Amino acid sequence: MTGTDRSRPTSVYWQVNCACDERCAFCFGTPGLHDVDPVRCAPVLDSLLAHGLREFVLVGGEPLLAPRLGATAALLRDKGASVGVITNTFLWDYHRPLLERSLDVVGVLLEGASEMVHDSVRGPNTLRAVEAFLELYSGSSPFEIVAHTLVGRHNLNELDALIYLLDQYGVKQWVWHRVPSTVGRRVRKRLEADHSVLCEAEFQLHLARIRDRAEPCPRIVDGEEERRARPAIILDSALRVLIERLAKSTDRVEQIVPLDGSDQSVQAALESWSGAVEEPATRC
């Protein structure tokens, strides 16, 4: 997907559940225990696919806690969609057979190459779970594996070691995300107290330095640039499209458009999404 037409999304980030088995320091997700029912969702998925949204990334919460995740991924794959998931990998074995047949991409979360740094963000024993997953597929994999890292002052000293770790396991793509500067009040106070947030200039400086060392493998991607180049809608577990103003780089929802499987509801959501897309503001 080239993503050259930013006014027309072709991807869906679908929050398939709200539950999570981690308490990450930077998380600002929606609390709750909802998860999707593939049968009930089928008409909405058909309508989204008919409007050209062919890539689905399943997120949470922690999507592996959704008991019907495998069935949901298989349904999307059977309908001709490209399917990915972003996960902490803890419960991978529970869904493994079906997911290996259904997924095109698995995104794993890596905050550091040491347990001290990674686990301080994601929780106890989380780095061991990710490394066990990477080891499992280091020889060959039925899907692409992509690493995601929230880059801030807490892990700047870990970035060089992460190059080695990702190369050791054969991970070809590494997506950097700037630690969100606008999150919930409680999380913002914690980040400010820890001086964790990088401004844009600092982020780009470290990105350029590590790219010079790491590439061509792993290929390092600026998550914000990827977001602009590969426009996507956000669908929650209640089948509502959450529309944000991209220029503000916030996580505050501007508008909620429910989908009922009709062509009209999807068209209304896409029109609202297109109207919210603005040129990104320069910031530091």
N, C-alpha and C positions, 0 to 999 in steps of 0.2 A: 504494500500500500504506500503510495507516494504522498498522499495527503496534501496535494497542492491547492485544493479548493477548501480553504478554511471555513467557508460559509456553509459547507455541507458535510456533516459528520458521517463517517462510515464505520465507526466503532462504538461499542457499548461497554462501559464499565458497570457491571451488574452486581449490586450488593445482594448476594444470595442468602445471607443471614446476618444477624447482628451479634450473636454470641461470640465470645472470644475467651481463650484459655491463657491469655497473656495480659499484662497490665503495663504496656509500653509507656515510657516516659513522654513520648511525643504524640501519643494517640489522641485524636479528637473525633473518633468515630461515634456513630449513633448507638446508644445503649438499647438493649432489648433482647428478646429471645425469638424473634420471628425468623422463619426460613421459608424458602419458596417451594411450591408444589409444581413439578414439571407439567402435569396434566392441565392444571388450571392456567399455567402460563403459556401453553402452546399457541393459542390464538394471537396473543400479543407478540410472541416471537415470530410467528408467520408474517405478521404485519410489518414488524421492524425489518425483517429480511427482505420483504417485498419493496421496501423503501431504500434498499441498498446498504443497510447496516449489516455487514458480513463478518465482522470481527467482534467477539465477545470475550471480555476479561472478567472472570468470576472472582469477586473480592468479598470481604466481610466487614466487620467481625473477622473471624477466622473461618474461611470457607470449608475447611476440612471438618468442622464441627456440624455442618449441615448434613443430616443423614441421607438426603437424596441428591447430594452433590454429583455423584457418579452418574446417576440417571439423568440429571439435568445436563451435564456435559455431553453424554451420549445422545440425548435428544437434539441438542444443537448441532453436533457433528452429523447426525443423520439428516438434518435439514440443510446441510451444505455449508455451515458456518465454520470459521476458524475459531478455535476455542483455546483460551489461556486461563491460568489461575495464578493468583499471588498468595503465597502461603508461608506459614512458619514451619511446615513439614512434620509437625509432631504426630499427626494421625494419618500419615501417608499410607501406611500399610493397610489400614482399614478400607481405603478406596482404591488401592493400587491397581488391581487387575482392570477395572473399568476405566480408570483415568489413563492408564497407559495406552488404551485403545482409542481414547476420545480426545486427548489434549494435543495441541500443537506447540504450546509454550507453557513453561512453568517458571514463575518468578519467585525467587527466594530472597529473604531479607537478611542482609549482612551489615552490621554496624561496626564491626571491627574484626581483626584477625586473632584477638585474644579474648578469652572468656571474661576477663575483668571488664573490658570495654563493651563488648557485644552484650553480655548478660546484664550489665548495668542498665541497658536500655530495654532489652527485650525480655529479660527475666531469666531465672536460674536454668542452666542446662540447655538453653536455646541454641547456642553455637554448636554444641555437640550434635543436636538434632539436624541442623543444616548440613554440617560436615558429613554426617552419616548418609544423608540423602545424596549429596554431591559424590561421595565415594561410590554409592550404589550405581550411579550412572556415568562414572568417569570414563569407563571404557567405551560404551556406546549407549545411546539414549533414543527412545522413540519420539522424543520431543526436544525442542530447543530449551535450554536453561538460561535464564537471564537473572543476574544479581541486581538487587536494588539496595542503595545505601543512602540514608539521610546524612549528609555531610555537614558537620558543625565543628565547633572547637573541641568537642568531647572526643572526636576520633581522628583529628588531623594527623596525629602521629602514627595512626594505624594504616593509612592509605597505601604506603609503600609495601607493607606486609600483605595487604589485601591483594595487590598485584600478583605476588607470588602464590598466594592461596588459590586465587581464581585460575591462574595458569596451571597449577598443579592438578586441578580437577577438570581442566579443559573447558572452562566457561568462556564463551566467546564474546559475550556482551555484558557490560556493566553500566547500569543507569544510576547517575548521581541526582539526588534531590536536595535542594537547599532546604535546611531545616525551616519549617514554616514560620514566618514572622508574625502571622496573625492566626492565633488559635484561641481556644477557650481561656478565660481569665486565669484559672488555676494553673494551667499548663504554661501560659505566658509568663506568670510570675516565677515559676520554677526555671524556665529557660533564661530569663533575665538574671536571676540570682546566680546561675551557673555560667553566665556569659557564653552561652552555647551558639547563639544565632550568628551566622556570617552575613555580612552585607553582600550585595551582588558582586562588587568589585573583588572582594576577598575570595568569594566562591569561584569566580572565573580565573583568578590567578592560580589557585590550587588546581583547578581543572586542567589548565594549560600545562602546568608542571607535571602532573601525573600522566597526562596524555603523551607527553614527550618520552616518558619512561616506559609506558605500558604498551602502546599500540605498535604493531597492528593487533596484538592479542593480549588482554581482552580489548575490544573496541569500547571506548568510553563515550557515553551519551549524556548530554545535559537534559535532565528530565523536563525542564521547563520548555526547552526548544522542541523536544519530542512532543510535548503536549500541544504546542502550537502547530507543529507540522502534521500531526496525526490527530485531528479533532475527533472528540468522542463525546457522547452523551453519558450522563450518569443515571442509572436506573436503580431504584431501591427495591427492597424485598416486597414492598406492597405494590410494585409495578407502577411507580410514579417516576416521571423524569424530573430530576433536580437540576435546575438551571442556574448557573453562576455567571457573573460577569468576569470574564477571563482577565480583563485589563487590571482588575483590582488585586489579583493574585491572593484572594482570600478564600476561605472555606465557608463563607456565609451564603446560604442558599437564597437566591433572589426570587425564585418562582418555582412552584410545584405543579406539574401537569400530569394528571392521572391518565393511564392508558387502559382502554377496555377491549383492545383487539380490533377496533374499527380503524379503517383508513383515515377517518377524520381526526381521531384522537392522536395518531402518530403524526399526521401532517401538522396539527396544531402545535405539538411539542417541538417538531423540527423548525417551524417558523419562529416560535418563541426563542429557541436556542440560537438561531441565526441572528435574531434581533439583539441578542445579548452579547454577541461576539464583538469586541472592540480591539483596536490596536493596543498592544501592551505598553504600559507606562514605563519610562526609564526611572530606575530607582537604585539606591544603594543603602 
